[in-house]
């Protein structure tokens, strides 16, 4: 994955330019703090890019967020479920799959509810109400 300063989200589709547009996994998200912890556990710097997620978040926990709405900048994402780590994690870094297995360490995936741009440094928070219905 290539680091970018911004991405464009398209409601009901996902990340503009992504190959998996319109499916349930319209956007995938991981937590910076998980990768900091995993790096310490494995004794090496683990680049979050090996997880191949669309968005790296900081300051928010994704664990148990199914059906909640995450506000990311001006956009909203309905969290659909947990992204489970696969065998490719161990190909990238031995022991990474196991290290990411607990507590939604592999991140979450969701549906994009609003069109808009998301930039590095944008506010990230959960809305007060759970998601209702879907776009």
C-alpha positions in Angstrom: 0.0 0.0 0.0 1.1 3.5 -0.7 0.9 6.2 1.9 -1.2 9.2 0.9 -2.0 12.5 2.4 -5.7 12.1 1.4 -8.2 9.7 -0.1 -11.7 10.3 -1.6 -14.5 8.2 -0.3 -17.6 7.4 -2.4 -20.8 6.6 -0.6 -21.9 3.0 -1.3 -18.7 2.3 -3.2 -15.6 2.8 -1.1 -12.2 4.4 -1.7 -12.1 6.1 -5.1 -9.7 4.1 -7.3 -9.8 0.9 -5.2 -10.3 -2.4 -6.9 -13.0 -3.6 -4.5 -15.7 -0.9 -5.0 -19.2 -1.6 -3.9 -18.7 -4.7 -1.8 -19.2 -5.0 2.0 -15.5 -4.2 2.6 -15.7 -0.7 1.0 -13.1 0.6 3.4 -10.7 -1.1 5.8 -9.2 0.5 8.9 -6.4 -0.4 11.3 -5.1 1.3 14.5 -1.7 2.9 14.8 -1.6 1.8 18.5 -2.0 -1.8 17.6 1.0 -1.7 15.4 3.0 0.1 18.0 2.1 -2.7 20.5 2.8 -5.5 17.9 6.2 -3.9 17.1 7.1 -4.0 20.8 5.9 -7.6 21.2 7.8 -8.9 18.1 10.9 -6.9 18.8 10.9 -5.2 15.4 9.4 -2.3 13.6 6.2 -3.6 11.9 5.1 -1.3 9.0 1.3 -1.0 9.1 1.3 -1.1 5.3 1.8 -4.9 5.5 -1.8 -5.1 6.7 -2.9 -3.5 3.4 -5.7 -1.5 5.0 -7.1 1.7 3.4 -6.9 3.9 6.5 -4.6 4.0 9.5 -6.4 5.5 12.6 -5.0 6.8 15.8 -6.7 7.6 19.2 -9.7 5.3 18.7 -10.4 1.6 19.4 -12.2 -0.4 16.7 -12.8 -3.5 18.9 -16.5 -4.3 19.2 -17.5 -1.4 16.9 -19.8 -3.5 14.7 -22.9 -1.4 13.7 -21.4 1.8 15.0 -20.8 4.9 12.8 -17.3 6.2 12.6 -16.9 9.9 11.6 -13.7 10.3 9.7 -13.3 14.0 8.8 -16.4 15.0 6.9 -17.3 11.3 6.1 -19.2 8.6 7.9 -18.4 4.9 7.8 -20.7 2.2 9.2 -18.5 -0.4 10.8 -19.7 -3.8 9.4 -17.2 -6.1 11.1 -13.7 -7.2 12.1 -11.0 -7.8 9.5 -9.3 -11.0 10.5 -5.5 -11.4 9.9 -4.6 -14.0 7.3 -1.6 -16.2 6.6 0.0 -13.4 4.5 0.7 -11.6 7.7 3.2 -14.3 8.7 4.7 -14.1 5.2 5.4 -10.4 5.8 6.6 -10.7 9.4 6.8 -14.1 11.2 4.4 -14.1 14.2 2.3 -11.2 13.0 -0.9 -13.1 12.3 -1.0 -14.3 15.9 0.0 -10.9 17.3 -2.9 -9.3 15.4 -5.5 -12.0 16.2 -6.9 -10.8 19.5 -9.1 -7.7 20.1 -9.8 -6.8 16.5 -6.0 -6.3 16.0 -6.5 -6.9 12.2 -8.8 -3.9 12.1 -12.3 -3.4 10.8 -14.1 -2.9 7.6 -17.2 -0.8 6.8 -19.5 0.8 4.3 -19.0 4.4 3.2 -22.1 6.5 4.0 -20.9 9.9 2.6 -18.9 11.2 -0.3 -15.9 13.3 0.6 -12.2 13.6 1.1 -10.4 12.3 4.2 -7.0 13.8 5.0 -4.2 12.9 7.3 -4.9 14.5 10.7 -8.7 14.7 10.3 -10.8 14.1 13.4 -11.9 10.5 14.0 -14.7 9.6 16.5 -17.7 7.4 16.8 -21.1 9.1 16.5 -23.4 8.8 19.5 -26.0 6.6 17.8 -25.5 3.1 16.2 -25.8 2.9 12.4 -29.4 2.6 11.1 -30.0 0.9 7.8 -27.5 1.3 5.0 -26.6 3.3 2.0 
